[in-house]
Amino acid sequence: MVCEPRLKALKILTEKYGETIVAYGLNFQGKLIEIYRNPETKTWTILVSISKERSCLMDVGKYLEVPGTDGKKCVRAVDGT
């Protein structure tokens, strides 16, 4: 897990990787969980903020589809599986 000052982490995600936030929420410990994604490359990052000043990179990947934003429907949601 890589942790950085929050503003530095956000700058890297937006400026270096072209990712923008697509989802966020609180986990059961009250930490902010955010999912960032580049709409062109479809790379994604999960960021966990452990305080207002510090965020940690939890995971990264590629080929993240976001139903409703890519002009596609989520097959699992549509067919109930």
Secondary structure as UniProt FT lines:
FT   STRAND          2..5
FT   HELIX           6..11
FT   HELIX           12..16
FT   STRAND          20..26
FT   TURN            28..29
FT   STRAND          32..37
FT   TURN            39..41
FT   STRAND          44..49
FT   STRAND          54..61
FT   TURN            67..69
FT   HELIX           75..79
//
